[in-house]
C-alpha cells in the first residue's frame, strides 16, 4: 500500500520513521516533509491545505491511505473533502471530519460537549464581543488566577493564564474588542484555573471502538524550571510515573469512554487520534483540552514505545476493527529533548547550518523545522530537531537524550537541560 503523510514537523517525522518499518507500506510520501523525512520516503512540495493538489497527487500515485498530522487541514475539512469526491471517497483518511475536529477547533464546543456528557473539566463560561461587559463583570467575581481561551485555533498561543483582575479584564477586552487572535477570539472561554500535574493521554478511535496509546508528559515553557513563555513543547517523556494503572483506569472510565460514547450520541463518526490534555488533581483526572491529532513532541516519545505494527493500527482505524487490534507497548522509557532556534517562541532567524547529527549514536533524531539546501541541512522553524532516547529507565533516557542534544550545533541552538528531572 502507498501511504501519504500530511505535515512537516517532528510528529510527521516520527510517523514516517514508524511507517517505513512496516512491510505493509510499499511507497511512503510526506507532504511537504522536511530535511529528515526524505530518509523514510519521498517529500512532496504540497501545502497541507491544498486539497485540490493533494487530490491530484493521491490519484496519480495510487495512494491507499492518508495520515493527517496537523490540526489545520482537519478543521478545514480534508476528510469531508475526500468523502464528498467520487474519486477519493474510498481512500481512508486518518483524522476526523470537520464535525469531530471541532473538539480542538472550538473550545466552546468542547466545553459544552464535556458538560453534556459529564466529563470532568474546569468550570467555565463563554463570552463574545456583544457580551464583553458581562464578561468583565463575571471576572470581578472570579477567583484568580483565571484562564482565558480563544475559541478557535490560534497557533498554540490562544490560552492565557491571568493572575490579576486588571490583567484578565484587559486581555479579555483585547481578545474580543481588538481581535487579538483574529477570528479565533470572536468567542472567549473564561475558565477556572486547575492545579495539579499535567499529562497527555492519546486515544485512537475508528468511530466504534478505541485503543489507548501510552501516556506522556510534555514541557511547554521555554526556560528551565518551567519559566518564561509558552512554546509548542520543549520536550516530553513517556510513560508518566504518576499516571499509574489506578489513575489511568479512572481516565478510561470517566473521560475516554464518555468521550467516545458522546461522539457517537452526537452522530460524529470519529476516525483518528484524540489527544486528551489532562490535569491530575490529587489523583483525580480533569480534562484541560481535546486535540484532534497526536501531540508534538509527545509523538516522538510515544511512538518509539509502540512495538506493534503502526500501519496495522492505521488500517484497523480505516476498516473499523480497532477493537480487535492488539497493542504491544515497550516497558522502556522514552525521553525527548527539543532543540529550538534562538529567539523562539518569539522572532527567530532561519537558514542556520546544522552540524553534529552524525555524532548521535544512542538516540533517534526526528527533524522538525529543517530544510535541505544544496545538500546542507539548515534550520527552518522555531522547533528544529527532537532527540529521543529509549532506555530501560527514565534517568538513563533523560541523560542520553540531553547529552545527545548537546552534540548538535547550529548558530543559536537552544534546548532545556532539565526536561523530566522533576519526575525522578
N, C-alpha and C positions, 0 to 999 in steps of 0.2 A: 504494500500500500504506500502511496505517495502522501506525504503529510506537509501541511503548511502551518508554520507558527507565525502569528502576527505580533510584532513588538520588537524592541531593540535594547532592552535593559538587562540587568543581571538575572531577573526572573526568567526571561526568554532564553538567555544563555544556558541556564540550568535546565530548562525544558529541552533544549536542543541536545545538550550533553546526555541527558537521560534517554531521550527518544532514540538517539543514534546507537545506543547499546542494544536496542530491541531488534530481533530478527524479523519482526512483523513490519518494520519500516524499510521500504525499498529506497526511495529518494526523499530527502528532507530539504525543505526550503524555509527560509526565515526572511520575513519582510517587515522592516528593512534590514534587521540584524545589526551587527556591529563588527569590530575587528576580530572578535573571538569566535563568533558563531560560524564563521566560514570554515572552521576546523571540523564541524559536525555536519554541515550541509552547505547549501548554496544560498548566499544572500541575494535578495531581490529588491531593487530600488522602487518600492511602493510605499506610500503612506498608509497607515493603518485605517484611515477614514476614507480612502479612495475605493469605495465599494465597487464601482464600475471597473476600475483597473484590476482589483482583486478577482472579480468575476472572470475577466478575460484570461488572467493568469491561471486560475483554478481549472478552467476548461481546457486551456492549451496544454497543461502539464498533467491532466487527469488526476487531480488531487482527490484523495479518498477521505480526508479528514482535515478540518481546520481547527487549530487550537488558538484561542484568542487570549493574549497575555494581559494587556492593559484594559482599564475600565472604559475609556472613551468610546471605542467602536461598539462596545456592548450597549452603553447608554444611548448611543446614536442609532442602534438598531441593526447591527450587521446580521444577527441571527434571523431577525424578521425579514431582512432583505433577501437572504438565501431562501427562506421558506416561501416567499412570495414569487420567486423566479422559477419558471418551469424547468430550466436547465440546471438549476442549483439545488432545488428543494430536497433532493435525496442525498446530498452531500452533508454529512454530520458536521455541525458547528459545536465545539465545546465551549460553552459560555452561554449565559441566559439570554432570553429575548428581552426586549425593551421593558416589558412589564416586570420581569424579575430583577432586572438591573436597577430598578427604582430603589431597591434595598440600599444601594450605595448612592444612586443619582439624586435621591431626595431624602434628606434627614427627617423631614416632616413625615413623609410616607412611612419610613422605617419606625419612627416613634409611635405613630398611630397603629401600625401593624403589631408592634410589641405589646402595646396596651390592650389591643383587641384580643390577642392570643395569650395574655397573661405571662409574658416572657419578662423575667426580672430585668429592670433597667432604671436609670435615674429618672426622677420626676421632671417633667418639662412642660413648656408652653411655647406656642409658635406665634410670631408677630410679623406683620407686613408694614409697608410704609404708611398705609391707611390707619393702622393701629399702633403707630410708633408711640403716641402719647400714653396709651395704656401700657405699652411695654416699659416705658421709662418709670411709670408709677409702680408696675409689677416689680421692677428691680429694687425699688425703695424698701420693699418688704421681704426681699430675698436675702438669705444669709450669704456672706462672702467666704471664700471665693465662689465665683459662678462661671459657668461655661456658656459661651455664645458660639453657635454653629451656623454657618451659612448653609442654607438648604441644599444647594446644588454643588456640583464639582468645582473645586477651587484650587486644583493642583496641590492638594495636601496642606494648603495654608488657611483654610476657612474655619479652623477651630481655634478659638481664643479663650484663655483662662484669665479672667479678670479678678484682681484681688481687692479692689476698692469700688465703691458705688460710683464715684466720679468716672473712673476708667470704664466701667461697664456701661454706663449711660452714654459716654462719648463714643465708645466702639459700636454700640447699638445704633446710634444716630448715623455714624459713618457708614455702617453696613447697609442700612435701609434707605436713608435720605441721600447719601452721597455715593451709593453703589460701590462701596469699597472693593467688593469682589465681583463686580459686574452683575450679570443676570443671576449668578449663583446666590447672591444675598438679597434677592427680591423677597425671600422669606428668611427669617432667622429663628432658630430654635434656642430658647433660653433654658438651660438645663442645670440641675443640681450637680454640684461637684462631688464626685465619688472619691473615697480614699481606699487605699489598698495597693496591691501589686498587679500590674497589667500583664496579660499574656494573650496569645492568639491561638484559636483552635480552627482547624481547617476541615471542611466537610465537602465531600464530592457527592452530588445528587444527580440522579437520572430522571427526576420527576416523580419517581415512585419510591425507590429505596435510597439508602445513603451509606457512605463509608466515612469514618472519621480518620483523618490523617494525623500524624504526630503533632503535638502542641509545640509552640515556640514562644520565645520572648524576644522582642526587639528593643533597640535603644534609639530613641528619637533625637535626643539633644546633641548638638554639635560638640559640646565641651565635656571633658572628663568630669566625673562626679555628677553627671546629668545636669549640666549647666548650659546656659546660652540658648540660642534659637533652636526651634524645632526643625528637623530635616525629614527627608523621606525615610531615613533609617541609617544609622551608623554601624550597625552590627546586630547579630542575633545568635541565639543558642537554642538547641533542641536536643533532648527533651527539657522540660522546665521542672526543676527539682521540687518546687512547692505544689505542682499540679499532680498530686498522687492519684491513685486509682479511685479513691473515695470522692475526691473533688471532681475528677473527670466524669464519674458516674452522675454526679449532680448536674454537670454541664449537659450531658446527653439527655437526661430526663427532663430538665427544666428549660433547656434552651434549644438543643438540636431537634429533638422530636417535635416540640410545639412549633418550631420554625418550619420544618418540613410539612407538618400537618396543616399549618396556617397557609402556606403557599398553595397546597392542594385545595383547601377550602376557598381560596381566592381565585381558583382556576388558573393559577400561574404554573405552567409546566416548566419547572426549573431544571435545566440540564447544564451543569457546570460546577464551578467551585463556589463555596460560600466561606468567606473569611470572617470569623466572628471575633471581634476585639472585645476582650473581657477584662473585668476587674475582679480580682479575688479579694473580697472584703471579709476578713475574719473567717475564711473558709467557705464563704457563700459567693457563687458566681453572679455577676451582674453584667449585662451587655452594654458596652460603650458604643459600639457601632457595628454595622454589617458592611462588608465589601463584596462585590460580585465577581471577585477574581482572587488569585493567590497573592500573598503579600510579598513585598520586596524590601528588605533582604531575607525574609523568613523562608522563602522558597529555597534559597541557597543553603539553608540549614536543614530543611525538612526533606527535600528530595534525595540528598545523599544517604539518608537513613532508610529509604524505600528499597527493599531487596526484591520485591516482585516487579514484574514487567509493567512499566508505566503505560506503554501503548495498549496493553491488555486492559488496563483500567479505563483509558480513554474510549476504547471500543465498547467496554461494558456500559459506559455512560451513553454512547450512541445507540446501543442495542437495548438499553433499559434493562440490563441484567446485573446492575451494581450489587444487588442484594446477595448474589452468588459469588461475588469476587472475593478471593482470599488474599487479604493484605498481609504482606510479610515485612516486618519492621526490624531493623537492626537495634540491638541494645546499646550500641555505641552512642557517644555524644558528638554532635556536630557544632562547631563554633565558627561564626562568620565575622570577619572584620572588613568594613567598607573603607576604601581609600578614596578620598574626595579631593576636588580642586581647591586651591587657595581662594578664600573669599566665600565659598559655599557655606550656608544656603543663600547668601547674597550674590552679588555680581562676581563672576569669575571669568578667566580667560581660557579659551580652548586652544588646541593645537600644540600642546606641550609633548615633546617626545618622551616615550616611556621606555625605560631600560630595567634590566634585572629580573625579568619574568623567568628567564632560563635558570635562575638560581633557586627557584621554588621547586623542591623535590617531594615534600611530605604533605603538601596541601593542594587543593583544587583551586584553579584560578577561573573565575567567572567574569567575563568582560561586561561592562555596563555602558558608561559613556566613553566609548573608544571608536576610533576610525583608523583605517589603513590608508596611508598616503605614500605612494612610491615605495611600498614595502616596509615603511616605518609605522609602528603603532603610535598613535597620538591621542591625547585626551580630547574628548568631545562631549563634555557634560559635567554636571556638578558631582555626581557619584560616578566614579571612573572604573573601579575594579572591586570585586568582592572575593576575599580569600577565605576559603573554607577548609577546616581540618576536621577529620573524622577519627576519633581516638576512643580508647577504652573508658576513659573518664573525662570529666569536664575540665579538670585542671590541665591535663595534657593537651586537650583540644584547644583550649584558650591560649595556652602558652605557645603551641605550634603555630596557630593562625596569626597570633600577634607578632611572633618572630618573623614569619614569612612575609607579613605585610611590610615589615621593615626592610625587606630585601628588594623591594620595588622602588624605583626612583623616577620622578619627573618633577619639574620645577613647581614648587608649591604644594607637593603631595602632603596630605594630612590624614591622620587616622587616630581614633581613640585607642589608648593602650589599657583601658580599664573595662572593656566590654566583658560582661559576665562575671567579673570578680566579686560583685555584690552577692552572687549566689553560692560562692564557695564556703 
